[in-house]
């Protein structure tokens, strides 16, 4: 029996949950290894051997170690091509290029403002940090522009990269989950016909529901 891959970090982390969703889509056995961020375990020398920047997630599979959630997801799809959702990262060069361009859009356009909003609206209150209303407003405006582009795209195709669910859609799940469910900004997504339809569909996938259950059961 193959040894399960290891994912280091809390399920509550958006980056960790991205990797967990990918593993579940691909039906790859994994072990989630707790890392207590509050105690600074991610900054200790032993952890930095597998994640030199001292962040989560870190990932290990048969003697190799990786970091950065999107790179980890690509690796999982490439190595475990024949497992689970076989089309998650495309089955031909054109499909993969479309997925990659929307993954880039997520990483460079969607993630920066949405991550700021997740911190300001979802995590700052828990950490008893004062919210910066100016920063919130600025990033709401930035995210709204991105979602306007998504609204048009999703009026043309069922999912971002085409008519099949892919890694491009999956990568949006973590931040959007927090913004829709815990930040009071869900209308940014649900008020848009196509974006709302898309969100309802991708967030209803069994893989993502399992990740949310892990977050709720295991906490941070």
PLY file of the C-alpha trace (Angstrom):
ply
format ascii 1.0
element vertex 220
property float x
property float y
property float z
element edge 219
property int vertex1
property int vertex2
end_header
0.00 0.00 0.00
1.32 3.44 -0.95
2.29 5.76 1.87
-0.15 8.68 2.20
1.21 12.07 1.20
1.63 14.52 4.07
0.16 18.01 4.19
1.47 20.21 6.98
-0.76 22.95 8.32
-4.24 23.69 9.69
-7.29 23.04 7.55
-8.48 26.57 8.38
-5.64 27.98 6.26
-6.83 28.98 2.81
-3.66 27.66 1.18
-3.83 24.35 3.05
-7.50 23.89 2.20
-6.70 24.42 -1.50
-4.34 21.44 -1.39
-6.80 19.32 0.59
-9.54 19.97 -1.97
-7.21 18.92 -4.77
-6.23 15.70 -2.98
-9.87 14.85 -2.39
-10.77 15.53 -6.03
-7.96 13.21 -7.08
-8.77 10.53 -4.49
-5.20 10.60 -3.17
-4.66 9.33 0.37
-3.18 11.96 2.66
-2.28 12.71 6.23
-2.92 16.19 7.58
-0.11 17.01 10.00
-1.05 19.71 12.54
1.09 22.84 12.70
0.30 25.25 15.52
0.71 28.69 14.00
-0.09 30.46 17.26
2.94 28.78 18.85
5.15 29.57 15.87
5.75 25.96 14.90
5.91 27.01 11.24
8.95 29.15 12.00
11.03 26.43 13.65
14.18 25.08 11.93
12.79 21.58 11.36
9.74 22.95 9.58
11.80 25.36 7.51
13.68 22.39 6.07
10.55 21.56 4.07
9.11 25.10 3.83
11.98 27.60 3.78
9.69 30.62 4.06
8.06 29.34 7.25
4.53 29.28 5.87
1.86 26.65 5.35
1.31 24.35 3.63
4.34 22.17 3.34
3.96 18.92 1.45
5.81 15.61 1.35
5.40 12.68 -1.01
7.80 9.73 -1.17
10.88 11.64 -0.16
10.21 14.87 -2.04
9.00 18.06 -0.41
7.15 20.99 -1.94
5.69 24.33 -0.90
3.26 26.86 -2.45
-0.27 25.51 -2.71
-0.81 26.04 -6.43
2.46 24.31 -7.32
1.50 21.44 -5.01
-1.88 21.12 -6.72
-0.28 21.00 -10.16
2.11 18.32 -8.93
-0.74 16.23 -7.53
-2.60 16.42 -10.83
0.51 15.56 -12.85
1.65 12.63 -10.70
-1.78 11.13 -10.06
-3.15 11.62 -13.57
-5.15 8.40 -13.57
-6.76 8.85 -10.16
-9.99 10.62 -9.26
-11.00 13.60 -11.39
-8.86 12.95 -14.47
-9.70 16.27 -16.12
-8.92 18.47 -13.13
-5.81 19.86 -14.83
-6.89 19.25 -18.42
-6.34 16.33 -20.77
-4.78 18.20 -23.70
-2.53 21.26 -24.24
-5.40 23.63 -25.08
-7.44 22.68 -22.01
-4.38 22.96 -19.79
-3.45 26.36 -21.19
-6.96 27.62 -20.46
-6.76 26.28 -16.90
-3.32 27.84 -16.42
-4.44 31.27 -17.57
-7.34 31.30 -15.12
-5.10 29.96 -12.37
-2.84 32.92 -13.10
-5.85 35.22 -12.95
-6.76 33.75 -9.58
-3.24 34.10 -8.20
-2.52 37.57 -9.56
-5.93 39.28 -9.80
-8.40 37.54 -7.48
-6.17 36.42 -4.63
-4.53 39.75 -3.64
-7.73 41.70 -2.85
-9.68 38.67 -1.63
-6.89 37.63 0.76
-6.79 41.12 2.25
-10.55 41.01 2.73
-10.44 37.53 4.26
-7.90 38.76 6.80
-9.64 42.05 7.54
-13.19 40.68 7.69
-12.84 37.07 8.85
-9.60 36.77 10.81
-8.90 40.21 12.29
-12.00 40.09 14.53
-11.01 36.65 15.85
-7.50 37.93 16.53
-8.88 41.11 18.12
-7.07 43.24 15.54
-8.69 46.52 14.52
-10.11 46.43 11.02
-8.84 49.01 8.53
-11.92 50.37 6.79
-9.90 52.22 4.15
-8.07 49.03 3.19
-11.37 47.12 3.16
-12.99 49.62 0.81
-10.00 49.71 -1.53
-9.89 45.94 -1.85
-13.65 45.60 -2.23
-13.36 47.88 -5.25
-10.48 45.85 -6.68
-12.30 42.56 -6.15
-15.51 43.93 -7.63
-13.68 44.72 -10.88
-12.29 41.18 -11.04
-15.72 39.69 -10.40
-17.13 41.84 -13.18
-14.76 40.12 -15.60
-15.69 36.73 -14.13
-19.38 37.53 -14.57
-18.86 38.04 -18.29
-16.71 34.93 -18.66
-19.14 32.75 -16.74
-21.93 33.91 -19.00
-20.02 32.26 -21.84
-18.81 29.06 -20.16
-20.04 26.94 -17.26
-16.72 27.16 -15.44
-13.77 29.54 -15.74
-11.59 27.41 -18.02
-14.45 25.90 -20.01
-17.41 23.62 -19.47
-15.70 21.28 -16.99
-14.76 21.94 -13.36
-10.99 22.37 -13.10
-8.12 23.41 -10.89
-8.85 27.00 -11.90
-12.25 26.88 -10.18
-10.95 24.86 -7.23
-8.29 27.46 -6.48
-10.99 30.09 -5.83
-12.80 28.02 -3.20
-10.84 28.87 -0.01
-11.02 32.68 -0.09
-14.54 32.76 -1.48
-15.76 30.42 1.27
-14.69 32.91 3.93
-16.02 35.91 2.07
-19.42 34.35 1.41
-19.97 32.69 4.79
-18.18 34.68 7.50
-17.37 38.19 6.26
-20.76 39.66 5.48
-19.66 40.24 1.88
-21.41 37.28 0.26
-23.50 39.58 -1.92
-20.37 40.46 -3.90
-20.68 36.97 -5.36
-24.31 35.96 -4.97
-25.73 39.19 -6.42
-24.10 38.42 -9.76
-26.15 35.95 -11.79
-23.31 33.98 -13.34
-20.81 34.26 -10.50
-23.51 33.24 -8.02
-24.48 30.23 -10.11
-20.81 29.24 -10.44
-20.16 29.62 -6.72
-23.18 27.53 -5.76
-22.01 24.76 -8.08
-18.34 24.60 -7.14
-18.98 24.98 -3.40
-21.43 22.08 -3.53
-18.82 19.59 -4.67
-18.32 16.67 -2.30
-14.57 17.35 -2.08
-15.07 20.92 -0.87
-17.82 19.97 1.56
-15.34 17.53 3.11
-12.76 20.29 3.48
-15.31 22.56 5.17
-16.18 19.71 7.53
-12.49 19.34 8.37
-12.25 23.05 9.10
-15.30 22.97 11.34
-14.26 19.83 13.19
-10.56 20.52 13.61
-10.53 24.31 13.80
-7.26 26.19 13.48
0 1
1 2
2 3
3 4
4 5
5 6
6 7
7 8
8 9
9 10
10 11
11 12
12 13
13 14
14 15
15 16
16 17
17 18
18 19
19 20
20 21
21 22
22 23
23 24
24 25
25 26
26 27
27 28
28 29
29 30
30 31
31 32
32 33
33 34
34 35
35 36
36 37
37 38
38 39
39 40
40 41
41 42
42 43
43 44
44 45
45 46
46 47
47 48
48 49
49 50
50 51
51 52
52 53
53 54
54 55
55 56
56 57
57 58
58 59
59 60
60 61
61 62
62 63
63 64
64 65
65 66
66 67
67 68
68 69
69 70
70 71
71 72
72 73
73 74
74 75
75 76
76 77
77 78
78 79
79 80
80 81
81 82
82 83
83 84
84 85
85 86
86 87
87 88
88 89
89 90
90 91
91 92
92 93
93 94
94 95
95 96
96 97
97 98
98 99
99 100
100 101
101 102
102 103
103 104
104 105
105 106
106 107
107 108
108 109
109 110
110 111
111 112
112 113
113 114
114 115
115 116
116 117
117 118
118 119
119 120
120 121
121 122
122 123
123 124
124 125
125 126
126 127
127 128
128 129
129 130
130 131
131 132
132 133
133 134
134 135
135 136
136 137
137 138
138 139
139 140
140 141
141 142
142 143
143 144
144 145
145 146
146 147
147 148
148 149
149 150
150 151
151 152
152 153
153 154
154 155
155 156
156 157
157 158
158 159
159 160
160 161
161 162
162 163
163 164
164 165
165 166
166 167
167 168
168 169
169 170
170 171
171 172
172 173
173 174
174 175
175 176
176 177
177 178
178 179
179 180
180 181
181 182
182 183
183 184
184 185
185 186
186 187
187 188
188 189
189 190
190 191
191 192
192 193
193 194
194 195
195 196
196 197
197 198
198 199
199 200
200 201
201 202
202 203
203 204
204 205
205 206
206 207
207 208
208 209
209 210
210 211
211 212
212 213
213 214
214 215
215 216
216 217
217 218
218 219
